[in-house]
Amino acid sequence: MASLLQYLLWVFLSDQDQRAQLILPPPIHVDYRAACFCHRNLIEIGYVCSVCLSIFCNFSPICTTCETAFKISLPPVLKAKKKKLKVTA
């Protein structure tokens, strides 16, 4: 927090002429991708265990870290509607 205050004071308390001469530090590139627990590969989209928050690249019904078993809910099967027969007279 102290470094943030120092940075803000350094940039905004100087007048406009001095501010043009200041050399600001370059922005630091941060890679926010997570590493999967199974292969240690960096992934952008993966599966997360809801108990221990382990990240995996492939779905598994049992977490290999905390051994929690997940119930796989399948979409409900819809019954086909019967077609009405047309009565011709």
Stockholm file with secondary structure:
# STOCKHOLM 1.0

chainA/1-89         MASLLQYLLWVFLSDQDQRAQLILPPPIHVDYRAACFCHRNLIEIGYVCSVCLSIFCNFSPICTTCETAFKISLPPVLKAKKKKLKVTA
#=GR chainA/1-89 SS CHHHHHHHHHHHSSCHHHHHHCCCCCCCCCCCCEECTTTCCEESSCEECTTTCCEESSCCSBCTTTCCBCCCCCCCCCCCCCCCCCCCC
#=GC SS_cons        CHHHHHHHHHHHSSCHHHHHHCCCCCCCCCCCCEECTTTCCEESSCEECTTTCCEESSCCSBCTTTCCBCCCCCCCCCCCCCCCCCCCC
//
